Amino acid sequence: MPIFDSLHFSTLSLDVLACGRASAQALAKRQASRLSMLVAAAQQDSRFYREHLRGTVPGLTPLSDLPTVSRHVLMSHFDDWVTDPSLKLSELRAFTADSHRIGASYLGEYLVWESSGTSHEPGIFVQNARTMAVYDALEVVRRSAPRPVQRWLDPLALAERIAFVGATNGHFASAVSLCRMLELNPWLAPFMRSFSILQSTRNLVDALNAFAPTVMATYPTVAALLADEADRGALHFAPKEVWTGGETLSAAVRQRLERALGCVVRNSYGASEFMSIGWECDRGHLHANADWVILEPVDDRGRLMPANALSYSTLLTNLANHVQPLIRYDLGDQLRLHPERCDCGCALPVIEVLGRSDDALVMAGRDGRPVTLAPLALTTVLEDAAGVFDFHLCQRDDHTLVLRLGQAGVDGEEVLARCRLELNKFALAQELQPIRVIGELGQATPRGRSGKAQRIVACPEK
């Protein structure tokens, strides 16, 4: 059975609707109450947090006085971190290794997804029906409707054909969520389809043309690639909306998408740690779902940043998940918190996020035309197929890539050989001319101010 709590979802939807126009005091009260319950549950049922939060009192110790935590520490103590002792990391790893089980329930009561390795360590995240009800309510109630009249006339979007274009071969949050949605609503199958970014651009465009989606959900760099295809007349459909997420959407890319695709672009902000962190209102501002997630912009010493300042990193507290508590978790994203209330009328805070900023690579195609490689496709190849998460891939020219790896010696050579194999297979599928992959072993991955690396770097312009 799919993971879904209809009663909890209905109750939460009303609360989410009310909070959108609530006062700052009402939002703070909800935050405080939910934080107190989260800390109490973590101290009671998580062996890791019982020690980690020793000496703190739920509801009395300020959030800023609670210790921070990293993904590396939590994953290293996974079996002690979770509050259900039946959840074992080794068994969850085996579950997510099976692509046939994407979207399937785990132990009959959990939905499981894995994160990418942008923090150089993959994670496993587990949600029960109550947590998913929060995410569902935030998505259904708060996502801005660019065409409200049509949405009222067609609330189930039966007139739409929705295409998800992304990484479909792993237990990633988007792929898992799509499978779950189709399991909950099998009648949606003819109207909702996923398309892998690992196939060649030619095959991707042919498949999208055959489906002719009215709505596309994808990453900004993939949307930009499709905008290039639209400019050269290869797209034979005109989407009404494009939903972007997973990467930074710049103003320039947004304008390019709106011009080339002739549609409304709506952006969102989410993570494996909290699926629905922020949504975009009709004024184009990103609002944080502060009634269910607490974001703390911090500097490089972990101190809270003033409003309007771009942070070094961001601490996330997930108020919805008591199975796998996340309290002051170092998310790594740079964020700016705006104190002014948005003129759309929503009381939820406005945020500006600097997320992934990997480059698209333009390589030489077999037919003489340049081929654009989406950065998330390249990272998926290296992470999923080659099993490498700490790397730096730099383009030297339109035939050559330089792959920097931390491993050295025999281990490094083995990893490099595996990466070369998978990158060459990917290049073949993308219809590239033969490529050369130069390895640089025993090299530290360069990192930016946030501590995260730009892992895919394009050839500098001549």
Helices and strands as residue ranges (DSSP letters): H 6-19, H 24-45, H 47-52, G 63-65, H 71-76, H 78-81, H 89-96, G 99-101, E 111-114, E 124-127, H 129-142, H 148-153, E 162-166, H 173-184, G 186-191, E 192-196, H 201-211, E 215-218, H 220-231, E 241-244, H 251-261, E 264-269, E 278-280, E 286-288, E 293-298, E 313-318, E 329-330, E 334-338, E 350-354, E 361-364, E 370-373, H 375-380, I 381-385, E 391-397, E 400-405, H 409-429, E 436-440, E 456-457
